[in-house]
Amino acid sequence: MARSETLPRLMKPRLRLPRASRSRFQPLPLPLWLRVLVNFIGWLLILIGILGIFLPVLQGGLSLALGFALLSIGSQTIHLWLRGWMGRWPKLWRRMEKLRRSMHRWLHRNTGGG
């Protein structure tokens, strides 16, 4: 029995491809109407988030995070920009990417997109 078979699943080393060999972000297979709606709601949440920074009643940070996550679902350009900008904070980026992926799965499951 090989040593890798005796290790628990969580302790197995994860093989990673070099950055140049990894696939780039692919355009998301959402219908056009859904992408337009997602972009509109994303920009609306960003505006609410900016207002929420100055008004104590609104949740500024949460609205901004949801808005950027929605915009990154609908636009590859914004996703790549956001990934480059948030590369300084890897923990925050992982949380944002997890939120974005869960929102994307929810959209596909509930709207039949893709």
Helices and strands as residue ranges (DSSP letters): H 3-6, G 9-11, G 19-21, H 32-54, H 60-74, H 76-85, G 86-88, H 90-111
